[in-house]
Amino acid sequence: LGLVFYPNGNSNAKQGFCSLGLKAPHGTHLRYKLYIGSTERFTDLRHDVTESWGFVDMCRVEDELQPDEDVIRLGVAFIDDIDEYESLKSLTPTKIEWQIGHMPNKLMHYRKDVALYSDEFCAGGVDKLRLKFYPSGKKEADLGWCSLYPEAP
């Protein structure tokens, strides 16, 4: 595993933004948080990616520099292994169940308005569906409530 950092952004980045990704062996399926200074972004590596996986427009480097030290701090915090803690089961042609384990760890990392995504599935004859789950709720959710949405292509 390794971090890939482009201080001036990769070729797809907006002007002034840096890019940060995680390079992992083929077939790795992880949930993780990338950070530069106080900027945190959550993602998951679930596809068989051969390059790094992260954010093209992570943040503006100058916003995250430690001015008194002339240093930037960046890193990754691993949340969990998707294959070990999650499963998606087709119970009937129209009913899917997503089992998510290791929830105390996810609740610690996934604050309000930050989502987890299921693998894609087919149900009711519709392909490429997935579930979007906010363990701490969407922005509008009452405290202590989660939010769940189906997503279609």
N, C-alpha and C positions, 0 to 999 in steps of 0.2 A: 504494500500500500504506500502511496505517496501523495503529497499535495502538489498541485500544479498551479503556480501563481504567475500571472501576467500583470506586472505593475502598470503598464500602459494599455491593458486590455488585449484580448486576442483579436483576430481579424474581424470578428462580428460585433465587438463591443462599441457602445456609444462613446463619443469623444469625451475624454476625461474620466472614464470608468476603468477600473481594474477587473480582471477575471480571476476566479478561483475555482478549482475543481479537485476531485479526489480521483487518483488513478488506482485501479484495483484489478486483480486478476479476473480474467474472463469467467463469467458465471457467478460472481460475487453479488449477493443481494443484501444490502444494508440500509438502515435508516440512520441518518446522521445530520449534524448541524455543522455548517462551515461558518467561521467568523473571521472578521478583520476588525480589530479594535472593538467598538461597541455594536457593529453591524453583525447581526446573526441571520442566517437563512437556512431553512430546513429543506431537506430533500431526501429522496431515496434512490438508491442504485438498484434497480430491479431488472433492467434489460441487460442483455449480454453486450455491454459496451466495451469497445477495445481502447477507446481514448479515455480521457478524464471526464467525470460527470460532476457538474456543479453549476456555476452561474457566470454568464458572460458579462453582465453588468452588475457585479457584486456591490460595489460602492465606489465613491471617489476617494482615492488614496489620501489626498491632502486633508480630507475630513477626519481621517482615522490615525494620522501621524501623532506620535507622542512628541510634542514640540520641544519639551525640555530635554528629551533624550535622543531626538532624531531617529526614532525607532518606530517600526510598525509591528504590531503583534497579530498574528494570524494562526489559525489552526482548525482542527476538526474535533468534534465530540461525538463519539459513536453512541447511538441510542440502543439499537439492537439489530440482531440478525433476522431478517424477514422470514427466511425459510424455517428457522427454529421456532419462532413465536407466532406465526400467522398461517392460517389456511383458509381457503375459499372453497366451499362445497356447493355443488348443485344438488339440492334436495329433491326438486321436481323440475320440469322444463320451465316453470315460471317462478321458482323460489330458490334464492341463493342465500347462503349463510357464510358470513365472514367471521371467523374466530380470531380474536386478537388477544394474545397473551402479553405478559410483562407490563400490564397496565400501570402500576404505580410508577414505573420508570418513564413511561410515555407521558403520564400526567405531570411529572416533574419537568419535562422538557417542552411539551406542547402547550403553550399558554393560549389564551383566548385568541380566536381567529387564525389559528395555525392548524392545517389539515393533514390527515393521513389519507392515502389513496390505496384502494385495493388493486389487485391485479385486474386486468380486463376479463370480461366474461360475456357469455351469450345467454339471454333469457327471453322467453316469449318470441323467439325468432329475430331478436335484435342483437347484432354483433357489436363488439367494442364498447360495451357498457362498463362502468366501474362505479364504486361507491366512494364518496368523499366524506370522511368522518372527522369532526372537530371534537376531540376529547374534552376540551374545556369550553366548548361552545363557540358559535359565531359571535361576532362583535355584539349583535343585538340580543343574544341569549341571556336569560337570567343566570345569576351566579349559581354554580353547581350543576347546570344543565349542559348536556352535550348536544351536538347538532349532527344530523346525518342526511346526506343528499345523494340521489342517484345522478350519474352523469352519462349523457349520451353523446355520440359523435356529432 
